[in-house]
Amino acid sequence: MSSPERSRAELPDGEGGDPACWMHRVCQECGRLADEDPPTRCPSCGAALEAL
Protein backbone atom coordinates (compact mmCIF):
# COMPACT_ATOMS: atom_id res chain seq x y z
CA MET A 1 0.00 0.00 0.00
CA SER A 2 1.45 3.39 -0.92
CA SER A 3 1.13 6.50 1.20
CA PRO A 4 -1.22 9.20 -0.05
CA GLU A 5 0.43 12.07 -1.90
CA ARG A 6 0.51 15.41 -0.12
CA SER A 7 -0.47 18.58 -1.89
CA ARG A 8 2.01 21.49 -2.01
CA ALA A 9 -0.13 23.32 0.57
CA GLU A 10 0.54 20.50 3.03
CA LEU A 11 4.33 20.53 2.60
CA PRO A 12 6.32 22.25 5.36
CA ASP A 13 7.79 25.68 4.62
CA GLY A 14 11.40 26.63 5.14
CA GLU A 15 13.08 23.52 3.80
CA GLY A 16 15.89 25.67 2.41
CA GLY A 17 17.33 25.51 -1.04
CA ASP A 18 18.16 28.12 -3.63
CA PRO A 19 15.86 30.99 -4.52
CA ALA A 20 13.75 30.60 -7.64
CA CYS A 21 15.47 33.46 -9.45
CA TRP A 22 18.91 34.99 -9.07
CA MET A 23 18.53 37.56 -11.86
CA HIS A 24 18.77 40.40 -9.32
CA ARG A 25 22.31 39.21 -8.56
CA VAL A 26 23.55 39.19 -12.18
CA CYS A 27 25.80 42.10 -13.17
CA GLN A 28 24.44 43.89 -16.24
CA GLU A 29 27.98 44.94 -17.23
CA CYS A 30 29.89 41.65 -17.16
CA GLY A 31 27.31 38.95 -16.37
CA ARG A 32 28.91 37.69 -13.15
CA LEU A 33 26.69 36.52 -10.29
CA ALA A 34 27.22 38.65 -7.17
CA ASP A 35 28.41 36.88 -4.03
CA GLU A 36 26.15 38.77 -1.60
CA ASP A 37 22.40 39.18 -1.33
CA PRO A 38 21.23 41.86 -1.70
CA PRO A 39 24.04 42.78 -4.08
CA THR A 40 25.52 46.27 -4.08
CA ARG A 41 28.57 46.05 -6.34
CA CYS A 42 29.83 43.44 -8.78
CA PRO A 43 32.85 41.67 -7.28
CA SER A 44 34.39 41.31 -10.74
CA CYS A 45 34.05 44.68 -12.50
CA GLY A 46 32.85 46.92 -9.63
CA ALA A 47 29.64 48.06 -11.36
CA ALA A 48 26.84 49.19 -9.04
CA LEU A 49 23.98 46.67 -8.94
CA GLU A 50 20.47 48.03 -8.66
CA ALA A 51 18.13 46.65 -6.04
CA LEU A 52 14.94 45.20 -7.52
C-alpha positions, -999 to +999 in steps of 0.1 A: +000+000+000+014+034-009+011+065+012-012+092-001+004+121-019+005+154-001-005+186-019+020+215-020-001+233+006+005+205+030+043+205+026+063+223+054+078+257+046+114+266+051+131+235+038+159+257+024+173+255-010+182+281-036+159+310-045+138+306-076+155+335-094+189+350-091+185+376-119+188+404-093+223+392-086+236+392-122+258+421-132+244+439-162+280+449-172+299+417-172+273+390-164+289+377-132+267+365-103+272+387-072+284+369-040+261+388-016+224+392-013+212+419-017+240+428-041+255+463-041+286+461-063+298+434-088+329+417-073+344+413-107+340+447-125+329+469-096+296+481-114+268+492-090+240+467-089+205+480-087+181+466-060+149+452-075 
